[in-house]
Amino acid sequence: MSPFLLTRTLPEDATDAALRADVLHGLSRRPKTLPPKWFYDARGSELFEEITRLPEYYPTRAEREILIDRAGEIAAASGARTLVELGSGSSEKTRYLLDALTDLHSYVPVDVSESALRGAADALLRERPQLSVHALIADFTAGLSLPETPGPRLVAFLGGTLGNLLPGERSVFLKSVRDLLVPGDTLLLGTDLVKDEEVLVAAYDDAAGVTAAFNRNVLSVVDRELGADFVPEDFAHVARWNPREEWIEMRLRARRSLTVKIPELDLVVPFEAGEELRTEVSAKFREEGVRGELAGAGLRLAHWWTDSEGRFALSLSTVD
């Protein structure tokens, strides 16, 4: 079996420190916010997997369709010998690329979760014993150094996660990715596309209430990790389309006036009845906008693929 390497670039207490900082900053301001990365504890990850199977939630199916239909074209255009995946998680969709990249030598999954990286690597190496896997425990939004691996490299950022970043954050992130690349390397980027408001809102407010449970779960994370006394049922799930910004906003709306204590931060947080806590922004894109944001980072959009219904896009970019 080829070697499996795991490199930690985050301190052991980095996750705890980041949660404390985000909660203190986000709940001490108006309007109140929490970053969506805190959805994904074990329970949150289970709920998200359930969301991806819901009839209303099209992005996962649409992106998988593109990967199935276009993986060969992606492989041919990139010529990659190393695949780097940012926010790799279970690496489930990655298998379509691994199958198509016939000259691949190395896979570099990047995630903050050591357990997710180890679980995915174990499964992949059982299927592909010739593959070299060098996993990185890292926060790809906070700067990243890649291990020495054969080029060209294909950096993949799938799932539409780019949309969770605000425009200024996207600019910084894309420039940081550009800094990782040398001539011959490519970036494969997943972006959810602008479409009818009804379709978009339904994807984030399903009839079964799974997304509502997923949204409220972030409060359970704060309760468990920081000793807070949130009662998740005191908050209603809200998903709305912002047509000016062209993004979906997920919020939690206080059903009544209440006060939350967070002892670990020595923080008391008042909520007025009807006050909302924003937990996610999910931007939707148009081809010209993606092209422009990539160009601003020094990348040139070379290929653009969508699913058969034009709901989701994968783009392949090169160093400009």
C-alpha positions, 0 to 999 in steps of 0.5 A: 500500500502506498504511504499515507501521510498526515500533516497538522498545520493547525494547533491542537486547540485551534478549533476551540480558540476559533469557536470562542472568537467567532461566538464572542465577535458574532454575538456581541454585534448587531446584527448578530452572526455566526459563521456556517462552519460551526454547523458541522459537528458530528450531528450537523454532518449527519443532518447535512448528508440527509439534506443532500438527499432531499428532493428540494436540495438540487446542488449535490445532485447537479454537481455529481451529474457534471462530475460523472459526465465531464470528469474525463474532460476535466482530467484531459484539460488539467493533465494533473498528477496531483489532486488537491481538494480543499474542504475534502470531508468524506472525499465522496465526489472526489472518486469521479476525478480520481477515476478519470485522472489516469496519471495521478500520483498524489491526492492531497485532501485538506480539512479541519477534521482529522477524523474525516481525513483519516476515514476518507484516506482509509477508504480511498487506499483500500480502493486505490493502493497505488495512490499516495495520500498526503492529508493536511489538517488545515484551515484553507481560508487562513493561508495554506502551504502544500507539500511537495508533490508531482505537477501539474496540480489540480486544486478542487474546491467543490460543493459551492462552498465559495458562496459561503464567503462574502465578496471581500472574503472570496477575493482574498481566498481566490488570491490565496489559491492563485498564490499556490499555483504555478504555470500548468496548474489548474483550479476546479471550482464549484458554484451554484447558479442564480435561478428562480427564487422559489427553487432557491428558497425551497433548497434551504427550507425543505418541507421535512424540516431537516434544514431547520434542524441543521440550522438550529444545531449550531446553537447546540454546538455553542451550548456543548462547547461553551456552556451556553444555555440556548434552547434551540426550539426558541428560534425559528428557521428562516431562509430568504433570497436577497435579490440585490446581493444574489444570495440566500441568507439563513437566519434563526429568529427569536420566537420571544424576548430572551437572554442567553448566558455563555459562561465560558466567555463571560457573555450575556446575550439579549435577544428581542422578540423577532430578532434574527441571528444570521448563520449562513450566506450562500451566494449564487453566481452567473458565469460572467461574475465568476469569470470576473472574480477569477480574473481579479485573482489572476486566474483565467476561466478556461472551461465552464460546465453545467448540469443538464438543467443549468443549475450548477457549474464547475469551472476550470481556471488556469494561471493568467 
